[in-house]
Amino acid sequence: MRTITRTSTTEMEVTSIRLEKNLKDKLKELSGNQGYQALIRDILWNYVHQKSGDYRPQFNRSDIRATIEATAQKDESCALTGKLIQENEPMLLALTTYGDFVPLSRESLAQ
């Protein structure tokens, strides 16, 4: 999982956002000790990283629940080793314990 560097709240800008009460209650439930505002910031940063192309999840073999055979439709990077998987090359598509589908090189699980 990605570790997000924390910024002091004194360095943050105040922003108002309206949320449905049910959504806010769910966020509070899910946030545990970190607080729902910190959870919202984490969610927003993850979104920004994914959309900007900066998102590079790091997974371990123990995070892999299942794999299926696949063929890369474009160049990919193995989520375990970082090895390049070239377009049209056989690969594995892995389901992680976090619910993500990630590309794996065929050799990555044999290591």
Protein Blocks (a to p, Z undefined) as FASTA:
>chain_A
ZZdddddfklpccddddddfklmmmmmmmnmmnopklmmmmmmmmmmmmmnopaccdddf
klpmbdcddddfbdcddfklopacdehiacdddddfkopacdddfklmmZZ
